[in-house]
Amino acid sequence: MKRSQLALGKAVESGDTDLVYTVVTYLKNEMNRGDFFMTLRNQPVALSLYRQFCKLQEQETLKDLYNQDDDHQELANYYVMASYREKRLESRLSHLQSAIDEYNKAKNDFAVKATEDEIRLLRFQRKLDDEKGAGLLGMSLQGTMEALMALGLHKQAEQLYRDFKVPDKRYWWLKLKSLAEKEEWEELEKFSKSKKSPIGYLAFVEVCMKNNNRYEAKKYVCKVTPEQKVKAHLAVGDLEGAADTAIERRNESELGAVLSRCSASDHLLVDRLNRARVSSSKK
């Protein structure tokens, strides 16, 4: 064993990565697993190189290395990665539960919670796949919510929003885009009135316009904050409204923004805006 350690030490000292790999491979074939791992532990550089090799070629050996070193954090990470390679849900859940056990030993509370959430999401997805044929299994949380909304399963999407404490802003953006893309304008208006929008109302204007519905977009202009009202009027093509707001607010940049959208036929409006700019600059 001493000769093996000496050979490995010389290979590491040479700085030749290929030579280190050659010696490590030779020792692996010649020594029993316990002695081989012990030899590697005394040579951190060789151990690091061997771990990189195992990540690509020998996943099971990698698990044994982490077990040998009582490296609970890396062992947990291994189980998480292994879970993604499983096609059967039961096997995937088993790997994730093993990861939770190791994260607990590593005292990584954040990772424990994240992995528990992943298990809950997978079970939720399987349940809906069985009931609705939704094809959700394996999607991210956001992807699952988007798919549910696209299928019109808004109650289930809202359940995820509440159960997983999805930020209000993210949920509102997802639902706004989904309803507009499906042209469910009445439902969108009801949603906008359900409570004060955490993403504001300019978002409603812009998303409606993106989905080619100026009529619906105009409904939300009056709800936009004063600071965004000029932008909202411009978004729906209402130059007069944008000009009135900019003049009332005496805001130089807003007056300039409206002027930049005017054409030669808007000379009366241009005159009003220019007078307002002059008046604003004097104060």
C-alpha positions in Angstrom: 0.0 0.0 0.0 2.9 2.3 0.7 4.3 1.8 -2.8 0.8 2.7 -4.2 0.7 5.9 -2.1 4.2 6.8 -3.3 3.3 6.2 -6.9 0.2 8.3 -6.6 2.1 11.0 -4.8 4.8 11.2 -7.6 2.0 11.4 -10.2 0.4 14.3 -8.4 3.7 16.1 -8.0 4.4 15.8 -11.7 1.3 18.0 -12.4 0.4 15.7 -15.3 -3.3 15.1 -15.1 -3.2 12.2 -17.5 -0.6 10.5 -15.5 -2.6 10.9 -12.3 -5.6 9.3 -14.1 -3.5 6.5 -15.3 -2.1 5.7 -11.8 -5.6 6.1 -10.2 -7.1 3.6 -12.8 -4.3 1.2 -12.1 -4.7 1.4 -8.3 -8.5 1.0 -8.6 -8.0 -2.3 -10.5 -5.3 -3.6 -8.2 -6.5 -2.7 -4.7 -9.6 -3.5 -2.7 -12.2 -0.7 -2.6 -11.5 0.2 1.1 -7.7 0.6 0.6 -8.2 2.4 -2.7 -10.5 5.0 -1.1 -8.0 5.4 1.8 -5.2 6.0 -0.6 -7.2 8.7 -2.5 -8.1 10.4 0.8 -4.5 11.0 1.4 -4.1 12.7 -2.0 -6.8 15.5 -2.3 -5.8 16.4 -5.8 -6.1 12.8 -7.0 -9.4 12.5 -5.1 -10.8 15.6 -6.7 -9.9 14.3 -10.2 -11.4 10.9 -9.5 -14.6 12.5 -8.3 -14.8 14.5 -11.5 -14.4 11.2 -13.5 -17.0 9.5 -11.4 -19.6 12.3 -12.0 -19.3 11.5 -15.7 -18.7 7.8 -15.7 -19.4 6.0 -12.4 -22.3 7.6 -10.5 -22.5 4.7 -8.0 -18.9 4.9 -7.1 -19.4 8.6 -6.5 -22.1 7.8 -3.9 -19.7 5.3 -2.2 -17.0 8.1 -2.0 -19.5 10.5 -0.3 -20.5 7.7 2.1 -16.9 6.9 2.9 -16.3 10.6 3.7 -19.6 11.1 5.6 -20.2 14.0 3.1 -23.9 14.3 3.7 -24.3 17.5 1.7 -22.8 16.0 -1.5 -24.6 12.7 -0.9 -27.9 14.6 -0.7 -27.0 16.4 -4.0 -26.2 13.1 -5.5 -29.7 11.7 -4.6 -31.4 14.8 -6.0 -29.5 14.4 -9.4 -30.2 10.7 -9.4 -34.0 11.4 -9.0 -34.1 13.2 -12.3 -32.7 10.2 -14.1 -35.6 8.0 -12.8 -38.7 7.5 -15.0 -40.9 5.9 -12.4 -42.4 8.4 -9.9 -42.0 6.0 -7.0 -38.2 5.7 -7.6 -37.9 9.4 -8.0 -39.7 10.1 -4.7 -37.5 7.5 -3.0 -34.3 9.3 -4.1 -35.7 12.6 -3.0 -36.6 11.2 0.4 -33.0 9.9 0.8 -31.8 13.4 -0.1 -33.9 14.9 2.6 -32.4 12.5 5.1 -28.9 13.5 4.1 -29.7 17.2 4.0 -31.0 16.9 7.6 -27.7 15.3 8.6 -25.9 18.2 6.9 -28.2 20.6 8.8 -29.2 22.3 5.5 -32.7 23.4 6.4 -33.2 25.4 3.1 -32.4 22.3 1.0 -34.7 20.1 3.1 -37.6 22.5 2.6 -36.9 22.8 -1.2 -36.8 19.0 -1.6 -40.0 18.5 0.4 -41.6 21.0 -1.9 -40.4 19.1 -4.9 -42.0 15.9 -3.5 -45.3 17.7 -2.9 -45.3 19.2 -6.4 -44.6 15.8 -8.0 -47.5 14.2 -6.0 -49.8 17.1 -7.0 -48.8 16.7 -10.6 -49.4 12.9 -10.6 -52.8 13.4 -9.1 -53.9 15.9 -11.8 -52.4 13.8 -14.5 -54.5 10.9 -13.3 -57.6 13.0 -13.0 -57.3 15.3 -15.9 -54.7 13.9 -18.2 -52.8 17.2 -17.8 -49.3 15.9 -18.6 -47.7 17.9 -15.8 -45.3 15.4 -14.2 -41.8 16.8 -14.1 -42.6 20.4 -14.8 -41.3 23.3 -12.7 -43.7 25.0 -10.3 -44.2 28.0 -12.7 -44.5 25.7 -15.7 -47.2 23.7 -13.9 -49.1 26.9 -13.1 -48.9 28.1 -16.6 -50.1 24.7 -18.0 -53.0 24.7 -15.5 -54.1 28.1 -16.5 -53.8 27.2 -20.2 -56.1 24.3 -19.5 -58.6 26.5 -17.7 -57.8 24.9 -14.4 -57.6 28.2 -12.5 -58.7 26.8 -9.1 -55.9 24.2 -9.2 -53.4 27.0 -10.2 -54.6 29.1 -7.3 -54.2 26.1 -5.0 -50.5 25.9 -6.0 -50.1 29.7 -5.6 -51.4 29.4 -2.0 -49.8 26.1 -1.0 -46.3 27.0 -2.3 -46.5 30.7 -1.3 -45.9 31.9 -4.8 -45.2 35.7 -4.7 -48.3 37.7 -5.6 -46.6 39.6 -8.4 -45.6 36.4 -10.2 -49.1 34.8 -9.8 -50.8 38.0 -11.1 -48.5 38.2 -14.1 -49.1 34.5 -15.0 -52.9 34.8 -14.7 -53.0 38.2 -16.6 -51.0 36.7 -19.5 -53.0 33.5 -19.5 -56.5 35.1 -19.6 -55.4 37.6 -22.2 -53.9 35.0 -24.5 -57.1 32.9 -24.2 -59.1 36.1 -24.8 -61.1 35.6 -21.7 -61.7 39.4 -21.3 -64.7 39.2 -18.9 -62.7 37.0 -16.5 -59.7 39.3 -16.9 -61.8 42.3 -15.8 -63.2 40.3 -12.8 -59.7 39.4 -11.9 -58.5 43.0 -12.1 -61.2 43.9 -9.6 -60.6 41.0 -7.1 -58.2 43.1 -5.1 -55.6 45.9 -5.7 -53.2 44.7 -8.4 -49.7 44.1 -7.0 -48.3 44.6 -10.5 -50.2 47.8 -11.2 -52.6 48.4 -14.1 -50.2 49.5 -16.8 -49.4 45.8 -17.1 -53.1 45.2 -18.0 -53.0 47.9 -20.6 -49.8 46.6 -22.2 -50.8 42.9 -22.2 -54.3 43.7 -23.7 -52.5 45.7 -26.5 -50.0 42.8 -27.0 -53.0 40.6 -27.6 -54.6 43.1 -30.1 -57.5 44.3 -28.0 -57.4 48.1 -27.7 -61.0 48.2 -26.4 -60.1 46.2 -23.3 -56.8 48.0 -22.8 -58.6 51.3 -22.6 -60.6 50.0 -19.6 -57.5 50.0 -17.4 -56.0 53.4 -18.4 -58.0 55.2 -15.7 -56.6 52.8 -13.0 -53.0 53.5 -13.9 -50.9 55.6 -11.4 -50.4 59.3 -12.4 -46.7 58.6 -13.0 -47.6 55.9 -15.7 -50.7 57.5 -17.1 -49.0 59.2 -20.1 -47.4 55.9 -21.0 -50.8 54.1 -20.8 -52.5 56.7 -23.0 -49.7 56.3 -25.6 -49.9 52.5 -25.4 -53.5 52.6 -26.6 -52.8 55.3 -29.2 -54.6 58.1 -27.3 -52.4 61.1 -28.1 -55.0 63.6 -26.8 -55.3 61.9 -23.5 -51.5 61.6 -23.2 -51.1 65.3 -24.0 -53.7 66.4 -21.5 -52.0 64.3 -18.8 -48.5 65.5 -19.6 -49.6 69.1 -19.7 -51.5 68.8 -16.4 -48.4 67.2 -14.8 -46.0 69.7 -16.4 -43.5 67.0 -16.8 -40.8 67.8 -19.3 -39.9 64.2 -20.2 -43.6 63.3 -20.6 -44.2 66.3 -22.8 -41.3 65.2 -24.9 -42.5 61.6 -25.1 -45.9 62.8 -26.4 -44.3 65.2 -28.9 -42.1 62.4 -30.3 -45.3 60.4 -31.2 -47.0 63.3 -33.0 -47.1 63.5 -36.8 -47.3 66.5 -39.1 -51.1 66.4 -39.0 -51.1 66.9 -35.2 -49.9 70.5 -35.5 -52.5 71.9 -33.1 -51.5 69.3 -30.5 -47.9 70.0 -31.1 -48.5 73.8 -30.5 -50.2 73.0 -27.2 -47.4 70.8 -26.1 -44.7 73.3 -27.0 -46.5 76.1 -25.2 -46.7 73.8 -22.1 -43.0 73.0 -22.4 -42.1 76.7 -22.5 -44.4 77.4 -19.6 -42.9 74.5 -17.6 -39.3 75.6 -18.3 -40.1 79.1 -16.8 -41.2 77.7 -13.5 
